Amino acid sequence: MFEKNTVIQTIEIDGNGIIRILVVSRLFENGVEIQKSLHRTAFIPGMDIDAHFVAVNEDLVRLNRVAVSGADIARLKTHAATAWTPEVIAAFPA
């Protein structure tokens, strides 16, 4: 039996408020991982996270991977809400 999953494995926030994530997609056969794929993307302060994830998830599905779950996206938004203060958003270079 085959099973696929995709998770945000790493969330990093730099000194400018840019959030970089590492998304890992795995394919299992009978509970044994047989394939792992990585996808990286970044979010600049104030960016529309939902809109960006529409594109990310479309790309993952096009590559025959599972889309990132709403729970993982919500976790990322929690980090963004903490890191992206009004001062960080205003200070980010246009």
HELIX and SHEET records of a PDB file:
HELIX    1   1 ILE A   49  ARG A   62  1                                  14    
HELIX    2   2 GLY A   70  ALA A   83  1                                  14    
HELIX    3   3 PRO A   86  ALA A   91  1                                   6    
SHEET    1   A 3 PHE A   2  ILE A  13  0                                        
SHEET    2   A 3 ILE A  19  GLU A  29 -1                                        
SHEET    3   A 3 VAL A  32  PHE A  43 -1                                        
END                                                                             
